[in-house]
Amino acid sequence: MRIVFTMLSLLIVVAVIGILAKKQLGSIAAVAPAAGTAAPSSGMAAPTGTPQQQVQQFRQAAESAMQQARPMPDDK
């Protein structure tokens, strides 16, 4: 009898997790097209190119940011 309750409990937990995951994935799919159209209006550029090109662009941007000199305080 204890095994039956354990199995039923596990099935209920798996069902609840499945429902929550389905809702979460559905909300992400609904928001994704809106995010693509909202990005240019918010001042952020939409990503372009292949993922490899995007990684290369990110690396170049990070390296250029690392090369900039840090502003020094004016201690007089």
C-alpha positions as CSV (number, residue, x, y, z in Angstrom):
1,M,0.0,0.0,0.0
2,R,2.9,2.3,0.8
3,I,4.4,1.7,-2.6
4,V,1.1,2.6,-4.3
5,F,1.0,6.0,-2.5
6,T,4.7,6.6,-3.3
7,M,4.1,6.0,-7.0
8,L,1.0,8.1,-7.1
9,S,2.8,10.9,-5.3
10,L,5.7,10.7,-7.8
11,L,3.3,10.8,-10.8
12,I,1.5,13.8,-9.4
13,V,4.8,15.6,-8.9
14,V,5.9,14.8,-12.4
15,A,2.6,16.0,-13.8
16,V,2.8,19.3,-11.9
17,I,6.4,19.9,-13.1
18,G,5.3,19.1,-16.7
19,I,2.5,21.6,-16.5
20,L,4.7,24.3,-15.1
21,A,7.4,23.6,-17.7
22,K,4.8,23.8,-20.5
23,K,3.5,27.1,-19.2
24,Q,7.0,28.5,-18.9
25,L,8.0,27.5,-22.4
26,G,4.7,28.9,-23.7
27,S,5.3,32.3,-22.2
28,I,8.9,32.4,-23.5
29,A,7.6,31.6,-27.0
30,A,5.0,34.3,-26.7
31,V,7.5,36.9,-25.5
32,A,10.3,36.1,-27.9
33,P,8.8,37.8,-31.1
34,A,7.9,40.9,-29.1
35,A,11.5,41.1,-27.7
36,G,12.9,41.1,-31.2
37,T,10.8,44.0,-32.2
38,A,11.3,46.0,-29.0
39,A,15.1,45.8,-29.0
40,P,15.8,48.4,-31.7
41,S,13.3,50.9,-30.0
42,S,15.0,50.4,-26.7
43,G,18.4,51.5,-28.0
44,M,19.8,48.0,-28.2
45,A,20.9,46.5,-31.5
46,A,19.3,43.3,-32.6
47,P,21.9,40.5,-33.0
48,T,22.9,39.8,-36.6
49,G,24.9,37.1,-38.2
50,T,25.6,33.5,-37.3
51,P,26.2,32.5,-33.7
52,Q,29.9,32.2,-34.5
53,Q,29.9,35.8,-35.8
54,Q,28.1,37.0,-32.7
55,V,30.7,35.3,-30.5
56,Q,33.5,37.0,-32.5
57,Q,31.8,40.4,-32.2
58,F,31.4,39.9,-28.5
59,R,35.1,39.0,-28.1
60,Q,36.1,42.0,-30.1
61,A,33.9,44.3,-28.0
62,A,35.2,42.8,-24.7
63,E,38.9,43.1,-25.8
64,S,38.4,46.7,-26.9
65,A,36.7,47.5,-23.5
66,M,39.7,45.9,-21.7
67,Q,42.1,48.1,-23.7
68,Q,40.6,51.4,-22.7
69,A,42.5,53.2,-20.0
70,R,40.8,53.6,-16.7
71,P,40.1,57.2,-15.7
72,M,42.4,58.4,-13.0
73,P,41.1,60.6,-10.1
74,D,42.2,64.2,-9.9
75,D,44.1,64.3,-6.6
76,K,45.6,67.7,-6.0
